[in-house]
Each structure stands twice: as C-alpha cells, then as structure tokens.
Amino acid sequence: MRTGKKGILSDRYSDIETGEVIRTFSLPLNGTEFLFVDLSATFLNQREGLF
C-alpha cells in the first residue's frame, strides 16, 4: 500500500465487538499516516459495482 500509494480493501471479516460483517479500506495519506475506514456489508452491497 505504501509503495503503490493506492488504497486497498480488506477481505470480509466479522467485527470483534458487534459481529457485523465489514471490510476495511486503507489509504496512505503520507509517509507516516494512514486512513482506515470500516465499511458495513449493507454499504458494500448497495454499491456492489464500486468495490
């Protein structure tokens, strides 16, 4: 991720606290900071063609 300067989307997994199926989008912002966004299965299913 760091060398390609692109975001990546994780495999589906269950959140440890809620049990909800999610995926995490990770994006490098600079050399030391990253953005991580958890995306719910509902969100992903509504936008299936985008991911």
KACORCOR-V939954 format. One record per helix or strand of 3 or more residues. SS is the DSSP state (alpha for helix, beta for strand). FROM is the first residue (numbers start at 1). TO is the last residue. If there is no record, write none. Layout:
# KACORCOR-V939954
SS,FROM,TO
SS,FROM,TO
This chain:
# KACORCOR-V939954
beta,21,28
beta,34,40
alpha,41,46
alpha,48,50
